[in-house]
Amino acid sequence: MIRLLIVDDHHIVVSGIKSALANQDQIEVVATAGTARACVDIICTMPIDVALLDINLPDKDGIDLCKEVKAFSKNTRVIGLTTYSQVSFIEQMVRNGADGYLYKNTSEDELIKAIETVHAGEQYFSNEVYQKLLNKSRRKGAKQFIPKLTRREKEVLELIAEEYTSQEIADKLFI
């Protein structure tokens, strides 16, 4: 049985997740928290296998909370479950120990798969998240092409920048 903690300050989101997981024999929602403080209190008092963390909480962001959860309970696996799709948020969550990252528009099946995957000790990222990370790494790895200009090309560009006409440039450069 996977003991699950849901950390989100929107009651309707918590209710939806609980409802989506209600028929799952292998996953039990053992606690919910609407604040980071409540999350830490729960982590310190009961064993939690997987925590679903929203990034936007009223008292602290989920990125910092992820680091705290990992510090208090090394065995708790963390999945960021949020609407934030910026690569910087994903990277910060991973740096702080997140084992997975999903968007709130995920399907029930994918949520279940993510919970089971991180519980088994692996990482899980939705396909959209994976693509964002992959695209960023490709951009980082690609060398930028900066053409080398000849002295004459630089002279022409300087004259263009000074708003000379084509004929005036030709006359100036004796072309």
Backbone torsions as a table, in degrees:
resi	resn	phi	psi	omega
1	MET	NA	129.3	178.5
2	ILE	-93.3	119.2	178.7
3	ARG	-87.5	117.6	-171.8
4	LEU	-111.7	137.2	172.5
5	LEU	-114.2	130.2	176.3
6	ILE	-107.7	123.8	179.7
7	VAL	-117.9	104.2	-179.7
8	ASP	-158.8	139.8	-178.1
9	ASP	-90.0	3.9	177.6
10	HIS	-105.0	112.0	-175.9
11	HIS	-57.0	-39.4	-178.1
12	ILE	-65.0	-34.7	177.8
13	VAL	-68.0	-46.3	179.0
14	VAL	-59.7	-46.2	179.3
15	SER	-61.1	-40.9	179.0
16	GLY	-63.8	-42.7	179.1
17	ILE	-65.8	-44.5	178.6
18	LYS	-60.0	-42.0	179.2
19	SER	-64.7	-41.7	-179.9
20	ALA	-64.3	-29.4	-176.5
21	LEU	-100.0	-0.6	-173.6
22	ALA	-57.3	-35.5	-177.0
23	ASN	-92.5	7.5	-178.4
24	GLN	-87.7	118.9	-179.4
25	ASP	-73.9	-27.1	-174.5
26	GLN	-93.3	-6.3	-179.1
27	ILE	-125.2	128.7	177.5
28	GLU	-124.8	124.2	174.5
29	VAL	-77.8	105.9	-176.6
30	VAL	-93.2	-17.9	179.9
31	ALA	-163.2	157.7	173.1
32	THR	-133.8	153.8	178.4
33	ALA	-142.9	141.1	178.7
34	GLY	-103.3	-4.3	179.6
35	THR	-139.1	163.4	177.4
36	ALA	-65.9	-40.4	179.8
37	ARG	-59.0	-46.3	179.3
38	ALA	-63.7	-37.2	178.0
39	CYS	-61.1	-48.2	-179.5
40	VAL	-62.5	-42.0	178.1
41	ASP	-58.1	-43.3	-179.9
42	ILE	-66.6	-46.6	-179.4
43	ILE	-58.3	-36.0	-177.7
44	CYS	-78.9	-15.7	-175.0
45	THR	-111.3	-17.5	-179.2
46	MET	-144.9	151.9	178.3
47	PRO	-72.5	129.4	178.1
48	ILE	-123.8	128.5	178.7
49	ASP	-84.3	-46.0	-177.3
50	VAL	-135.7	134.4	175.9
51	ALA	-117.4	128.2	172.7
52	LEU	-93.9	117.0	-176.0
53	LEU	-112.9	127.0	169.0
54	ASP	-78.8	151.6	178.9
55	ILE	-83.2	-35.4	-175.2
56	ASN	-98.6	97.8	178.1
57	LEU	-116.4	156.5	-174.3
58	PRO	-66.1	-31.3	-174.4
59	ASP	-107.4	-14.3	-179.9
60	LYS	-168.1	150.7	178.7
61	ASP	-80.3	153.0	-178.0
62	GLY	-65.1	-20.9	178.4
63	ILE	-65.8	-49.0	177.3
64	ASP	-69.0	-37.6	179.4
65	LEU	-61.7	-37.4	178.5
66	CYS	-56.2	-45.7	179.7
67	LYS	-62.4	-41.4	178.4
68	GLU	-64.0	-46.0	-179.9
69	VAL	-57.7	-45.3	179.7
70	LYS	-64.8	-33.3	179.1
71	ALA	-70.9	-39.9	-178.6
72	PHE	-78.2	-31.4	-175.4
73	SER	-145.2	94.0	-177.7
74	LYS	-63.2	-23.5	-177.9
75	ASN	-84.7	-12.4	179.8
76	THR	-79.2	125.7	176.5
77	ARG	-89.4	143.2	-175.1
78	VAL	-121.4	133.1	173.1
79	ILE	-120.8	123.7	172.0
80	GLY	-74.7	126.5	178.9
81	LEU	-127.2	104.5	-168.2
82	THR	-152.8	175.0	174.3
83	THR	-96.9	-9.3	-177.3
84	TYR	-75.6	121.8	-176.8
85	SER	-110.5	5.3	-180.0
86	GLN	-67.5	135.5	-179.3
87	VAL	-58.9	-34.7	-179.0
88	SER	-61.4	-37.8	177.7
89	PHE	-66.7	-42.9	179.9
90	ILE	-60.8	-48.2	-179.3
91	GLU	-61.8	-41.1	179.5
92	GLN	-65.0	-41.3	178.0
93	MET	-61.7	-44.7	-179.8
94	VAL	-64.2	-43.3	177.5
95	ARG	-59.8	-32.3	-178.9
96	ASN	-88.2	6.8	171.5
97	GLY	108.7	3.6	-179.4
98	ALA	-61.4	140.7	179.9
99	ASP	-98.2	-9.6	179.8
100	GLY	-164.4	168.1	-178.9
101	TYR	-153.4	125.1	179.2
102	LEU	-132.7	155.3	171.4
103	TYR	-91.6	154.5	-177.6
104	LYS	-68.3	-10.2	177.1
105	ASN	-89.3	13.6	-179.1
106	THR	-66.8	156.7	177.9
107	SER	-81.3	162.1	176.9
108	GLU	-59.4	-43.7	-178.8
109	ASP	-60.8	-42.4	-179.8
110	GLU	-68.5	-37.9	177.6
111	LEU	-60.3	-46.3	179.3
112	ILE	-62.2	-45.0	179.0
113	LYS	-60.3	-42.3	179.7
114	ALA	-63.2	-45.6	-179.9
115	ILE	-61.0	-47.1	-179.9
116	GLU	-64.9	-38.7	-178.5
117	THR	-65.9	-48.7	-179.3
118	VAL	-69.7	-33.0	176.5
119	HIS	-61.5	-33.3	179.0
120	ALA	-78.2	-0.3	176.1
121	GLY	97.6	6.0	179.2
122	GLU	-104.7	169.6	175.2
123	GLN	-93.9	153.0	177.3
124	TYR	-140.0	124.7	175.3
125	PHE	-127.5	136.1	176.9
126	SER	-60.5	160.1	-179.3
127	ASN	-58.7	-39.6	179.2
128	GLU	-62.0	-43.4	180.0
129	VAL	-65.3	-46.2	179.0
130	TYR	-57.0	-44.4	-180.0
131	GLN	-63.1	-41.0	178.4
132	LYS	-61.8	-44.5	179.3
133	LEU	-65.5	-41.5	179.4
134	LEU	-64.0	-44.9	179.4
135	ASN	-61.9	-39.5	179.6
136	LYS	-66.7	-41.7	-179.3
137	SER	-66.8	-33.7	176.5
138	ARG	-65.5	-42.1	179.0
139	ARG	-64.5	-39.6	179.9
140	LYS	-65.7	-40.8	-175.8
141	GLY	-75.5	-24.0	-177.3
142	ALA	-74.9	133.3	176.1
143	LYS	-80.0	137.7	178.4
144	GLN	-78.3	138.1	178.6
145	PHE	-90.6	115.0	175.9
146	ILE	-117.0	110.7	-176.2
147	PRO	-68.2	146.1	174.7
148	LYS	-89.8	130.0	-179.5
149	LEU	-102.1	143.8	175.5
150	THR	-75.5	167.6	177.9
151	ARG	-59.8	-41.0	-178.2
152	ARG	-66.5	-41.4	178.7
153	GLU	-63.1	-38.1	177.5
154	LYS	-64.9	-40.9	177.7
155	GLU	-60.5	-44.4	179.7
156	VAL	-62.7	-45.2	-179.7
157	LEU	-62.1	-40.7	178.8
158	GLU	-61.9	-41.5	179.4
159	LEU	-69.0	-36.7	175.5
160	ILE	-62.4	-43.6	179.8
161	ALA	-63.2	-30.2	178.0
162	GLU	-84.4	6.0	174.0
163	GLU	69.2	33.3	173.0
164	TYR	-76.9	150.6	175.9
165	THR	-79.6	167.7	179.3
166	SER	-58.6	-42.6	-179.1
167	GLN	-66.0	-41.1	179.4
168	GLU	-65.3	-37.5	178.0
169	ILE	-64.6	-45.0	179.7
170	ALA	-59.8	-44.6	179.1
171	ASP	-63.6	-45.3	-179.5
172	LYS	-61.1	-39.3	-175.8
173	LEU	-96.5	7.4	178.3
174	PHE	56.7	42.7	178.1
175	ILE	-96.3	NA	NA
